[in-house]
Amino acid sequence: NAGVTQTPKFQVLKTGQSMTLQCAQDMNHNSMYWYRQDPGMGLRLIYYSASEGTTDKGEVPNGYNVSRLNKREFSLRLESAAPSQTSVYFCATPPTRRQISSYNEQFFGPGTRLTVL
Amino acid sequence: QQPVQSPQAVILREGEDAVINCSSSKALYSVHWYRQKHGEAPVFLMILLKGGEQKGHEKISASFNEKKQQSSLYLTASQLSYSGTYFCGTEKGNDYKLSFGAGTTVTVRA
């Protein structure tokens, strides 16, 4: 089934630990995005990749790094986790331009709920 | 720069209509609309492209005023299933940077 997968779904870290959030899509989309969502807040863009081989900063990139491994995969790394990074992280591959092929596709992953103690 | 949404929240009774607005200070290439229910991922509703093209899959309509850099989402004859938080996302130019607004919480009551 076409869609976006994220791993892990839940994670608890201690301050200073590192981890990588994985994201993969099988929609053959060029662009991929990482957002964070804090309770009661909107979606804030961390990093995005317009195409394989390119990455750009969003609104809140500090404390994060990304890798666009290939067209399917886009990972987000926290090098030294801080309590302020406690959030829900969503990977997305929205339909941009004329990429919509099916109206039943889910363009956002299920999210990773991260708690930093 | 993130778009600005209004209102922040709206309460409706089934069958009532509502309009959610999204505005940007810069020229837009496209506007995206998503709905999110509590504890779930956002779900795609519609994309409006510069030039007037619209693509969506639900019985919810929207408009895109390129000159004013504004978009409006129209919830007509609301149903209980319309409850959730609606987000607009905007792309400027060709940079593919998709930024979302703070959201509008819609509550539909029987």
gemmi code that builds the backbone of each chain (N, CA, C; Angstrom):
import gemmi

chains = {
    "A": [
        ("ASN", (0.839, -1.190, 0.000), (0.000, 0.000, 0.000), (0.873, 1.237, 0.000)),
        ("ALA", (0.499, 2.205, -0.830), (1.263, 3.438, -0.912), (1.149, 4.196, 0.402)),
        ("GLY", (2.266, 4.778, 0.819), (2.189, 5.542, 2.050), (3.548, 5.906, 2.588)),
        ("VAL", (3.539, 6.419, 3.816), (4.747, 6.852, 4.503), (4.878, 6.052, 5.790)),
        ("THR", (6.024, 5.482, 6.022), (6.276, 4.730, 7.250), (7.344, 5.440, 8.065)),
        ("GLN", (7.168, 5.391, 9.392), (8.119, 5.999, 10.310), (8.466, 5.004, 11.399)),
        ("THR", (9.715, 5.027, 11.815), (10.136, 4.227, 12.961), (11.100, 5.036, 13.803)),
        ("PRO", (11.062, 4.894, 15.160), (10.059, 4.122, 15.899), (8.772, 4.916, 16.080)),
        ("LYS", (7.769, 4.324, 16.695), (6.519, 5.025, 16.994), (6.615, 5.763, 18.323)),
        ("PHE", (7.369, 5.210, 19.244), (7.562, 5.835, 20.547), (9.041, 5.737, 20.930)),
        ("GLN", (9.525, 6.725, 21.653), (10.908, 6.685, 22.117), (11.065, 7.578, 23.331)),
        ("VAL", (11.788, 7.076, 24.343), (12.147, 7.874, 25.503), (13.665, 7.956, 25.558)),
        ("LEU", (14.178, 9.161, 25.640), (15.620, 9.387, 25.703), (15.977, 10.148, 26.968)),
        ("LYS", (17.214, 10.016, 27.369), (17.739, 10.864, 28.433), (18.477, 12.041, 27.787)),
        ("THR", (18.515, 13.132, 28.489), (19.222, 14.307, 27.978), (20.639, 13.937, 27.573)),
        ("GLY", (21.018, 14.353, 26.362), (22.355, 14.089, 25.868), (22.474, 12.866, 24.970)),
        ("GLN", (21.479, 11.988, 25.012), (21.521, 10.817, 24.145), (21.216, 11.220, 22.707)),
        ("SER", (21.598, 10.339, 21.788), (21.341, 10.602, 20.375), (20.422, 9.528, 19.804)),
        ("MET", (19.752, 9.859, 18.721), (18.916, 8.880, 18.047), (18.590, 9.367, 16.642)),
        ("THR", (18.185, 8.419, 15.796), (17.798, 8.724, 14.426), (16.386, 8.245, 14.183)),
        ("LEU", (15.552, 9.126, 13.663), (14.197, 8.782, 13.262), (14.228, 8.444, 11.772)),
        ("GLN", (13.623, 7.305, 11.449), (13.653, 6.852, 10.063), (12.312, 7.106, 9.381)),
        ("CYS", (12.363, 7.422, 8.103), (11.158, 7.661, 7.315), (11.369, 7.106, 5.917)),
        ("ALA", (10.334, 6.455, 5.402), (10.406, 5.929, 4.037), (9.050, 6.107, 3.363)),
        ("GLN", (9.091, 6.413, 2.061), (7.859, 6.561, 1.292), (7.972, 5.764, -0.001)),
        ("ASP", (6.808, 5.244, -0.427), (6.804, 4.458, -1.661), (5.908, 5.096, -2.711)),
        ("MET", (5.758, 6.404, -2.646), (4.908, 7.136, -3.584), (5.692, 7.693, -4.764)),
        ("ASN", (6.991, 7.491, -4.741), (7.853, 8.020, -5.791), (7.820, 9.547, -5.844)),
        ("HIS", (7.581, 10.187, -4.679), (7.605, 11.643, -4.615), (9.034, 12.146, -4.508)),
        ("ASN", (9.264, 13.328, -5.056), (10.605, 13.913, -4.965), (10.848, 14.571, -3.610)),
        ("SER", (9.849, 15.267, -3.067), (10.068, 16.062, -1.863), (9.604, 15.333, -0.603)),
        ("MET", (10.389, 15.512, 0.454), (10.076, 14.925, 1.752), (10.353, 15.951, 2.829)),
        ("TYR", (9.618, 15.838, 3.968), (9.659, 16.869, 5.009), (9.649, 16.238, 6.396)),
        ("TRP", (10.279, 16.933, 7.346), (10.174, 16.586, 8.759), (9.548, 17.766, 9.505)),
        ("TYR", (8.479, 17.470, 10.285), (7.812, 18.465, 11.113), (7.813, 17.997, 12.556)),
        ("ARG", (7.732, 18.944, 13.456), (7.474, 18.626, 14.853), (6.184, 19.322, 15.264)),
        ("GLN", (5.465, 18.649, 16.163), (4.204, 19.200, 16.648), (4.175, 19.087, 18.155)),
        ("ASP", (4.134, 20.223, 18.816), (4.042, 20.264, 20.276), (2.580, 20.353, 20.660)),
        ("PRO", (2.233, 19.929, 21.891), (0.826, 19.883, 22.317), (0.084, 21.177, 22.047)),
        ("GLY", (-1.036, 21.063, 21.333), (-1.858, 22.228, 21.058), (-1.268, 23.184, 20.043)),
        ("MET", (-0.190, 22.747, 19.388), (0.490, 23.644, 18.462), (0.339, 23.140, 17.033)),
        ("GLY", (0.781, 23.972, 16.138), (0.757, 23.599, 14.733), (1.954, 22.757, 14.349)),
        ("LEU", (2.141, 22.583, 13.068), (3.249, 21.804, 12.518), (4.388, 22.755, 12.164)),
        ("ARG", (5.521, 22.542, 12.771), (6.671, 23.404, 12.481), (7.702, 22.633, 11.667)),
        ("LEU", (8.135, 23.227, 10.601), (9.040, 22.574, 9.664), (10.467, 22.572, 10.209)),
        ("ILE", (11.054, 21.382, 10.282), (12.421, 21.249, 10.790), (13.405, 21.298, 9.622)),
        ("TYR", (13.273, 20.357, 8.720), (14.092, 20.269, 7.513), (13.223, 19.720, 6.390)),
        ("TYR", (13.644, 19.979, 5.166), (12.974, 19.371, 4.034), (13.988, 19.061, 2.946)),
        ("SER", (13.529, 18.203, 2.038), (14.373, 17.795, 0.924), (13.534, 17.874, -0.345)),
        ("ALA", (13.876, 18.795, -1.197), (13.088, 18.983, -2.418), (13.296, 17.850, -3.411)),
        ("SER", (14.447, 17.226, -3.348), (14.725, 16.106, -4.238), (15.900, 15.318, -3.674)),
        ("GLU", (16.107, 14.141, -4.208), (17.221, 13.304, -3.760), (18.530, 14.079, -3.896)),
        ("GLY", (19.313, 14.081, -2.809), (20.595, 14.763, -2.843), (20.581, 16.180, -2.328)),
        ("THR", (19.400, 16.720, -2.019), (19.311, 18.087, -1.496), (18.547, 18.116, -0.185)),
        ("THR", (19.013, 18.965, 0.741), (18.287, 19.197, 1.984), (18.380, 20.680, 2.329)),
        ("ASP", (17.341, 21.191, 2.992), (17.312, 22.602, 3.370), (16.682, 22.760, 4.741)),
        ("LYS", (17.093, 23.828, 5.436), (16.556, 24.096, 6.758), (15.146, 24.652, 6.668)),
        ("GLY", (14.346, 24.281, 7.684), (13.026, 24.858, 7.819), (13.041, 25.942, 8.870)),
        ("GLU", (11.949, 26.028, 9.654), (11.840, 27.094, 10.651), (12.558, 26.788, 11.962)),
        ("VAL", (12.698, 25.503, 12.314), (13.293, 25.139, 13.605), (14.358, 24.054, 13.449)),
        ("PRO", (15.449, 24.308, 12.731), (16.437, 23.262, 12.457), (17.475, 23.007, 13.554)),
        ("ASN", (17.590, 23.936, 14.507), (18.652, 23.811, 15.516), (18.499, 22.547, 16.342)),
        ("GLY", (19.612, 21.799, 16.456), (19.616, 20.575, 17.243), (19.312, 19.330, 16.427)),
        ("TYR", (19.104, 19.513, 15.127), (18.747, 18.386, 14.246), (19.664, 18.344, 13.026)),
        ("ASN", (19.808, 17.133, 12.493), (20.463, 16.941, 11.203), (19.627, 15.955, 10.395)),
        ("VAL", (19.749, 16.013, 9.078), (18.979, 15.116, 8.230), (19.879, 14.496, 7.165)),
        ("SER", (19.378, 13.379, 6.631), (20.051, 12.715, 5.512), (18.997, 12.219, 4.547)),
        ("ARG", (19.148, 12.608, 3.290), (18.265, 12.043, 2.252), (19.059, 10.904, 1.633)),
        ("LEU", (18.813, 9.719, 2.142), (19.618, 8.551, 1.779), (19.416, 8.157, 0.318)),
        ("ASN", (18.204, 8.250, -0.141), (17.846, 7.955, -1.534), (16.466, 8.566, -1.753)),
        ("LYS", (15.837, 8.283, -2.858), (14.551, 8.913, -3.127), (13.496, 8.481, -2.108)),
        ("ARG", (13.593, 7.292, -1.568), (12.579, 6.757, -0.662), (12.770, 7.186, 0.787)),
        ("GLU", (14.012, 7.393, 1.218), (14.281, 7.513, 2.644), (14.830, 8.881, 3.049)),
        ("PHE", (14.338, 9.371, 4.192), (14.743, 10.687, 4.706), (14.795, 10.561, 6.222)),
        ("SER", (15.993, 10.617, 6.808), (16.134, 10.395, 8.243), (16.424, 11.696, 8.972)),
        ("LEU", (16.012, 11.733, 10.237), (16.203, 12.894, 11.113), (17.018, 12.453, 12.313)),
        ("ARG", (18.102, 13.149, 12.606), (18.976, 12.769, 13.707), (19.036, 13.849, 14.774)),
        ("LEU", (18.905, 13.407, 16.011), (19.120, 14.262, 17.176), (20.467, 13.861, 17.761)),
        ("GLU", (21.444, 14.741, 17.689), (22.797, 14.391, 18.128), (22.923, 14.371, 19.652)),
        ("SER", (22.289, 15.325, 20.318), (22.354, 15.419, 21.774), (20.994, 15.924, 22.251)),
        ("ALA", (20.121, 14.972, 22.563), (18.725, 15.308, 22.849), (18.585, 16.224, 24.071)),
        ("ALA", (17.621, 17.142, 23.974), (17.309, 18.072, 25.065), (15.817, 17.977, 25.373)),
        ("PRO", (15.411, 18.275, 26.616), (13.979, 18.218, 26.961), (13.103, 19.061, 26.035)),
        ("SER", (13.643, 20.142, 25.475), (12.869, 20.988, 24.565), (12.528, 20.277, 23.249)),
        ("GLN", (13.170, 19.147, 23.008), (12.886, 18.387, 21.793), (11.811, 17.325, 22.002)),
        ("THR", (11.240, 17.299, 23.188), (10.082, 16.443, 23.433), (8.936, 16.914, 22.552)),
        ("SER", (8.451, 16.014, 21.703), (7.463, 16.419, 20.717), (6.977, 15.192, 19.946)),
        ("VAL", (6.027, 15.422, 19.065), (5.639, 14.399, 18.091), (6.248, 14.803, 16.747)),
        ("TYR", (6.942, 13.880, 16.139), (7.634, 14.157, 14.879), (6.915, 13.456, 13.729)),
        ("PHE", (6.609, 14.232, 12.710), (5.945, 13.693, 11.525), (6.845, 13.835, 10.311)),
        ("CYS", (6.933, 12.756, 9.569), (7.566, 12.783, 8.264), (6.443, 12.890, 7.232)),
        ("ALA", (6.657, 13.637, 6.183), (5.608, 13.816, 5.192), (6.183, 13.899, 3.790)),
        ("THR", (5.371, 13.497, 2.833), (5.717, 13.674, 1.438), (4.470, 14.172, 0.718)),
        ("PRO", (4.131, 15.455, 0.975), (2.881, 16.004, 0.447), (2.869, 16.037, -1.068)),
        ("PRO", (1.694, 16.063, -1.655), (1.596, 16.215, -3.101), (1.916, 17.641, -3.478)),
        ("THR", (3.029, 17.855, -4.076), (3.366, 19.183, -4.557), (3.289, 19.177, -6.080)),
        ("ARG", (3.047, 20.339, -6.604), (2.918, 20.483, -8.046), (1.832, 19.539, -8.545)),
        ("ARG", (2.154, 18.603, -9.391), (1.119, 17.748, -9.985), (1.368, 16.277, -9.678)),
        ("GLN", (1.820, 16.005, -8.425), (2.223, 14.644, -8.108), (1.098, 13.766, -7.608)),
        ("ILE", (-0.123, 14.296, -7.503), (-1.193, 13.496, -6.943), (-1.556, 12.383, -7.901)),
        ("SER", (-1.462, 11.172, -7.433), (-1.814, 10.038, -8.279), (-3.027, 9.302, -7.732)),
        ("SER", (-3.247, 9.450, -6.425), (-4.398, 8.777, -5.836), (-4.905, 9.604, -4.670)),
        ("TYR", (-6.201, 9.784, -4.589), (-6.755, 10.577, -3.507), (-6.879, 9.772, -2.221)),
        ("ASN", (-6.529, 8.506, -2.238), (-6.632, 7.704, -1.033), (-5.306, 7.556, -0.308)),
        ("GLU", (-4.286, 8.230, -0.773), (-2.974, 8.072, -0.173), (-2.837, 8.899, 1.088)),
        ("GLN", (-2.041, 8.369, 2.020), (-1.717, 9.092, 3.237), (-0.363, 9.735, 3.036)),
        ("PHE", (-0.310, 11.050, 3.082), (0.926, 11.756, 2.795), (1.756, 12.058, 4.032)),
        ("PHE", (1.205, 11.840, 5.201), (1.941, 11.983, 6.447), (2.155, 10.616, 7.066)),
        ("GLY", (3.322, 10.413, 7.662), (3.554, 9.204, 8.436), (2.757, 9.248, 9.723)),
        ("PRO", (2.721, 8.123, 10.461), (1.913, 8.036, 11.692), (2.485, 8.831, 12.850)),
        ("GLY", (3.728, 9.280, 12.750), (4.338, 10.077, 13.812), (5.201, 9.266, 14.757)),
        ("THR", (6.179, 9.948, 15.343), (7.020, 9.375, 16.400), (6.864, 10.250, 17.631)),
        ("ARG", (6.428, 9.621, 18.724), (6.258, 10.368, 19.970), (7.526, 10.257, 20.788)),
        ("LEU", (8.252, 11.356, 20.890), (9.550, 11.370, 21.554), (9.469, 12.141, 22.861)),
        ("THR", (9.972, 11.520, 23.919), (10.075, 12.173, 25.220), (11.542, 12.202, 25.625)),
        ("VAL", (12.021, 13.390, 25.988), (13.406, 13.530, 26.450), (13.373, 13.931, 27.928)),
        ("LEU", (13.955, 13.084, 28.754), (13.926, 13.318, 30.208), (15.158, 14.087, 30.686)),
    ],
    "B": [
        ("GLN", (8.444, 31.597, 6.242), (7.485, 32.279, 7.100), (6.157, 31.529, 7.073)),
        ("GLN", (5.591, 31.314, 8.273), (4.379, 30.522, 8.364), (3.151, 31.352, 8.022)),
        ("PRO", (2.142, 30.740, 7.394), (0.904, 31.464, 7.102), (0.106, 31.703, 8.384)),
        ("VAL", (-0.814, 32.648, 8.301), (-1.658, 33.004, 9.437), (-3.071, 32.490, 9.190)),
        ("GLN", (-3.597, 31.738, 10.140), (-4.948, 31.200, 10.009), (-5.909, 31.920, 10.943)),
        ("SER", (-7.169, 32.014, 10.490), (-8.226, 32.557, 11.347), (-9.556, 31.918, 10.973)),
        ("PRO", (-10.449, 31.736, 11.928), (-10.250, 31.968, 13.362), (-9.405, 30.853, 13.987)),
        ("GLN", (-9.095, 30.994, 15.255), (-8.348, 29.947, 15.961), (-9.233, 28.756, 16.251)),
        ("ALA", (-10.521, 29.025, 16.508), (-11.446, 27.950, 16.828), (-12.853, 28.344, 16.403)),
        ("VAL", (-13.650, 27.340, 16.094), (-15.039, 27.581, 15.734), (-15.880, 26.398, 16.199)),
        ("ILE", (-17.076, 26.711, 16.707), (-18.006, 25.669, 17.147), (-19.242, 25.748, 16.264)),
        ("LEU", (-19.633, 24.616, 15.721), (-20.780, 24.554, 14.817), (-21.782, 23.517, 15.279)),
        ("ARG", (-23.015, 23.687, 14.836), (-23.993, 22.611, 14.963), (-24.054, 21.906, 13.602)),
        ("GLU", (-24.403, 20.666, 13.640), (-24.528, 19.907, 12.380), (-25.377, 20.688, 11.378)),
        ("GLY", (-24.906, 20.724, 10.163), (-25.648, 21.410, 9.108), (-25.248, 22.848, 8.887)),
        ("GLU", (-24.505, 23.440, 9.847), (-24.075, 24.825, 9.700), (-22.831, 24.926, 8.820)),
        ("ASP", (-22.576, 26.127, 8.366), (-21.423, 26.380, 7.496), (-20.344, 27.149, 8.252)),
        ("ALA", (-19.118, 27.034, 7.757), (-18.008, 27.798, 8.341), (-16.961, 28.069, 7.281)),
        ("VAL", (-16.195, 29.124, 7.513), (-15.102, 29.480, 6.608), (-13.825, 29.625, 7.422)),
        ("ILE", (-12.771, 29.022, 6.955), (-11.456, 29.144, 7.591), (-10.535, 29.861, 6.613)),
        ("ASN", (-9.846, 30.866, 7.096), (-8.989, 31.668, 6.238), (-7.511, 31.429, 6.502)),
        ("CYS", (-6.738, 31.614, 5.452), (-5.292, 31.398, 5.510), (-4.640, 32.503, 4.686)),
        ("SER", (-3.723, 33.218, 5.283), (-3.104, 34.318, 4.543), (-1.590, 34.306, 4.706)),
        ("SER", (-0.923, 34.841, 3.708), (0.536, 34.899, 3.705), (0.973, 36.296, 3.291)),
        ("SER", (2.146, 36.690, 3.767), (2.666, 38.008, 3.415), (3.457, 37.962, 2.113)),
        ("LYS", (3.677, 36.772, 1.582), (4.476, 36.640, 0.360), (3.675, 35.919, -0.710)),
        ("ALA", (4.097, 36.102, -1.954), (3.413, 35.475, -3.078), (3.467, 33.956, -2.940)),
        ("LEU", (2.355, 33.335, -3.205), (2.242, 31.894, -3.025), (2.193, 31.151, -4.347)),
        ("TYR", (2.777, 29.958, -4.336), (2.637, 29.076, -5.487), (1.482, 28.120, -5.270)),
        ("SER", (1.352, 27.623, -4.065), (0.266, 26.690, -3.786), (-0.160, 26.794, -2.329)),
        ("VAL", (-1.387, 26.332, -2.072), (-1.923, 26.249, -0.717), (-2.434, 24.828, -0.502)),
        ("HIS", (-2.050, 24.244, 0.619), (-2.484, 22.897, 0.976), (-3.399, 22.981, 2.188)),
        ("TRP", (-4.403, 22.111, 2.230), (-5.275, 22.018, 3.401), (-5.291, 20.590, 3.932)),
        ("TYR", (-5.128, 20.460, 5.266), (-5.139, 19.172, 5.940), (-6.065, 19.247, 7.147)),
        ("ARG", (-6.581, 18.119, 7.555), (-7.371, 18.009, 8.785), (-6.714, 16.960, 9.673)),
        ("GLN", (-6.634, 17.284, 10.948), (-6.034, 16.365, 11.901), (-6.988, 16.113, 13.056)),
        ("LYS", (-7.213, 14.850, 13.355), (-7.997, 14.481, 14.524), (-7.028, 14.140, 15.654)),
        ("HIS", (-7.516, 14.260, 16.855), (-6.662, 14.110, 18.035), (-5.905, 12.785, 18.041)),
        ("GLY", (-4.589, 12.868, 18.194), (-3.774, 11.668, 18.275), (-3.466, 10.998, 16.941)),
        ("GLU", (-3.887, 11.637, 15.856), (-3.666, 11.043, 14.533), (-2.791, 11.947, 13.670)),
        ("ALA", (-2.368, 11.418, 12.538), (-1.593, 12.214, 11.593), (-2.534, 13.096, 10.758)),
        ("PRO", (-2.038, 14.210, 10.274), (-2.870, 15.041, 9.394), (-3.263, 14.287, 8.130)),
        ("VAL", (-4.471, 14.565, 7.658), (-5.000, 13.914, 6.465), (-5.229, 14.958, 5.381)),
        ("PHE", (-4.790, 14.658, 4.186), (-4.882, 15.577, 3.054), (-6.331, 15.848, 2.669)),
        ("LEU", (-6.636, 17.123, 2.438), (-7.954, 17.518, 1.956), (-7.881, 18.066, 0.536)),
        ("MET", (-6.953, 18.998, 0.317), (-6.978, 19.715, -0.940), (-5.669, 20.440, -1.181)),
        ("ILE", (-5.331, 20.585, -2.438), (-4.232, 21.454, -2.830), (-4.742, 22.409, -3.903)),
        ("LEU", (-4.419, 23.675, -3.754), (-4.800, 24.685, -4.732), (-3.517, 25.262, -5.332)),
        ("LEU", (-3.431, 25.208, -6.634), (-2.216, 25.649, -7.306), (-2.399, 27.019, -7.933)),
        ("LYS", (-1.323, 27.737, -8.051), (-1.317, 29.015, -8.756), (-1.859, 28.788, -10.155)),
        ("GLY", (-2.779, 29.646, -10.541), (-3.391, 29.457, -11.840), (-4.804, 28.903, -11.727)),
        ("GLY", (-5.206, 28.557, -10.498), (-6.597, 28.192, -10.284), (-6.893, 26.706, -10.241)),
        ("GLU", (-5.892, 25.869, -10.459), (-6.181, 24.436, -10.463), (-6.408, 23.950, -9.032)),
        ("GLN", (-7.397, 23.099, -8.847), (-7.702, 22.541, -7.540), (-7.714, 21.026, -7.606)),
        ("LYS", (-7.209, 20.417, -6.566), (-7.258, 18.964, -6.484), (-7.658, 18.598, -5.067)),
        ("GLY", (-8.677, 17.815, -4.919), (-9.107, 17.408, -3.598), (-9.992, 16.199, -3.708)),
        ("HIS", (-10.329, 15.619, -2.577), (-11.110, 14.400, -2.640), (-12.239, 14.352, -1.621)),
        ("GLU", (-12.543, 15.480, -1.009), (-13.646, 15.454, -0.067), (-14.661, 16.517, -0.463)),
        ("LYS", (-15.824, 16.446, 0.136), (-16.871, 17.407, -0.170), (-16.644, 18.689, 0.603)),
        ("ILE", (-15.442, 19.205, 0.476), (-15.074, 20.464, 1.103), (-14.427, 21.306, 0.013)),
        ("SER", (-14.845, 22.540, -0.110), (-14.321, 23.385, -1.177), (-13.402, 24.454, -0.631)),
        ("ALA", (-12.630, 25.039, -1.526), (-11.692, 26.075, -1.129), (-11.458, 27.019, -2.280)),
        ("SER", (-10.963, 28.186, -1.943), (-10.606, 29.172, -2.958), (-9.204, 29.675, -2.708)),
        ("PHE", (-8.601, 30.231, -3.744), (-7.228, 30.713, -3.660), (-7.158, 32.034, -4.405)),
        ("ASN", (-6.975, 33.117, -3.661), (-6.836, 34.438, -4.251), (-5.353, 34.768, -4.345)),
        ("GLU", (-4.795, 34.608, -5.535), (-3.348, 34.797, -5.720), (-2.923, 36.236, -5.473)),
        ("LYS", (-3.776, 37.170, -5.837), (-3.399, 38.582, -5.690), (-3.286, 38.972, -4.224)),
        ("LYS", (-4.154, 38.419, -3.406), (-4.147, 38.743, -1.979), (-3.350, 37.743, -1.165)),
        ("GLN", (-2.798, 36.716, -1.798), (-2.086, 35.643, -1.089), (-2.961, 35.067, 0.025)),
        ("GLN", (-4.178, 34.789, -0.306), (-5.116, 34.247, 0.672), (-5.834, 33.013, 0.133)),
        ("SER", (-6.193, 32.138, 1.052), (-7.024, 30.990, 0.708), (-8.098, 30.840, 1.771)),
        ("SER", (-9.243, 30.339, 1.362), (-10.329, 30.081, 2.296), (-10.844, 28.666, 2.085)),
        ("LEU", (-11.123, 27.993, 3.189), (-11.686, 26.644, 3.165), (-13.130, 26.736, 3.608)),
        ("TYR", (-14.035, 26.172, 2.831), (-15.460, 26.272, 3.105), (-15.995, 24.920, 3.582)),
        ("LEU", (-16.502, 24.907, 4.802), (-17.157, 23.726, 5.343), (-18.655, 23.957, 5.207)),
        ("THR", (-19.272, 23.230, 4.314), (-20.686, 23.429, 4.012), (-21.509, 22.280, 4.566)),
        ("ALA", (-22.625, 22.635, 5.201), (-23.513, 21.613, 5.784), (-22.694, 20.648, 6.630)),
        ("SER", (-22.040, 21.187, 7.633), (-21.063, 20.422, 8.409), (-21.655, 19.151, 9.018)),
        ("GLN", (-20.792, 18.149, 9.102), (-21.149, 16.869, 9.712), (-20.275, 16.662, 10.942)),
        ("LEU", (-20.671, 15.756, 11.793), (-19.890, 15.468, 13.003), (-18.457, 15.082, 12.647)),
        ("SER", (-18.300, 14.399, 11.512), (-16.976, 13.935, 11.096), (-16.040, 15.079, 10.682)),
        ("TYR", (-16.587, 16.279, 10.531), (-15.752, 17.431, 10.163), (-14.951, 17.968, 11.352)),
        ("SER", (-15.252, 17.510, 12.544), (-14.526, 17.987, 13.731), (-13.057, 17.637, 13.632)),
        ("GLY", (-12.223, 18.539, 14.073), (-10.784, 18.329, 14.038), (-10.079, 19.660, 13.910)),
        ("THR", (-8.772, 19.598, 13.746), (-7.993, 20.808, 13.554), (-7.577, 20.895, 12.097)),
        ("TYR", (-7.850, 22.031, 11.483), (-7.555, 22.243, 10.074), (-6.290, 23.092, 9.941)),
        ("PHE", (-5.388, 22.615, 9.109), (-4.130, 23.332, 8.881), (-4.016, 23.727, 7.419)),
        ("CYS", (-3.591, 24.946, 7.188), (-3.226, 25.313, 5.825), (-1.702, 25.349, 5.741)),
        ("GLY", (-1.198, 24.918, 4.601), (0.233, 24.950, 4.334), (0.471, 25.730, 3.057)),
        ("THR", (1.548, 26.478, 3.020), (1.817, 27.303, 1.842), (3.208, 27.064, 1.283)),
        ("GLU", (3.279, 27.098, -0.023), (4.551, 27.032, -0.749), (4.738, 28.354, -1.462)),
        ("LYS", (5.956, 28.870, -1.396), (6.246, 30.108, -2.113), (7.227, 29.819, -3.239)),
        ("GLY", (6.938, 30.258, -4.411), (7.854, 30.096, -5.519), (8.163, 28.642, -5.811)),
        ("ASN", (9.392, 28.365, -6.162), (9.785, 27.013, -6.544), (10.690, 26.350, -5.530)),
        ("ASP", (10.682, 26.798, -4.286), (11.636, 26.230, -3.324), (11.116, 25.011, -2.593)),
        ("TYR", (9.856, 24.637, -2.809), (9.265, 23.453, -2.204), (9.186, 23.527, -0.672)),
        ("LYS", (9.459, 24.672, -0.083), (9.360, 24.784, 1.369), (7.894, 24.903, 1.747)),
        ("LEU", (7.356, 23.908, 2.426), (5.946, 23.858, 2.783), (5.797, 24.132, 4.272)),
        ("SER", (5.288, 25.307, 4.615), (5.108, 25.721, 6.003), (3.629, 25.775, 6.346)),
        ("PHE", (3.308, 25.346, 7.564), (1.919, 25.280, 7.993), (1.583, 26.369, 9.006)),
        ("GLY", (0.300, 26.742, 9.024), (-0.192, 27.674, 10.014), (-0.430, 26.977, 11.345)),
        ("ALA", (-0.897, 27.754, 12.325), (-1.083, 27.226, 13.681), (-2.319, 26.353, 13.826)),
        ("GLY", (-3.211, 26.400, 12.838), (-4.374, 25.536, 12.867), (-5.639, 26.215, 13.345)),
        ("THR", (-6.778, 25.673, 12.900), (-8.106, 26.126, 13.343), (-8.848, 24.904, 13.860)),
        ("THR", (-9.250, 24.948, 15.110), (-9.967, 23.823, 15.708), (-11.449, 23.968, 15.445)),
        ("VAL", (-12.020, 22.963, 14.796), (-13.436, 22.957, 14.471), (-14.144, 21.893, 15.294)),
        ("THR", (-15.184, 22.297, 15.988), (-15.992, 21.355, 16.769), (-17.408, 21.396, 16.221)),
        ("VAL", (-17.886, 20.241, 15.770), (-19.250, 20.141, 15.260), (-20.073, 19.350, 16.258)),
        ("ARG", (-21.162, 19.943, 16.719), (-22.011, 19.311, 17.716), (-23.355, 18.914, 17.123)),
        ("ALA", (-23.905, 17.839, 17.658), (-25.208, 17.357, 17.169), (-26.330, 18.310, 17.573)),
    ],
}
model = gemmi.Model(1)
for chain_id, residues in chains.items():
    chain = gemmi.Chain(chain_id)
    for i, (resn, *xyz) in enumerate(residues, 1):
        res = gemmi.Residue()
        res.name, res.seqid = resn, gemmi.SeqId(i, " ")
        for name, pos in zip(("N", "CA", "C"), xyz):
            atom = gemmi.Atom()
            atom.name, atom.element = name, gemmi.Element(name[0])
            atom.pos, atom.b_iso = gemmi.Position(*pos), 0.0
            res.add_atom(atom)
        chain.add_residue(res)
    model.add_chain(chain)
structure = gemmi.Structure()
structure.add_model(model)
structure.setup_entities()
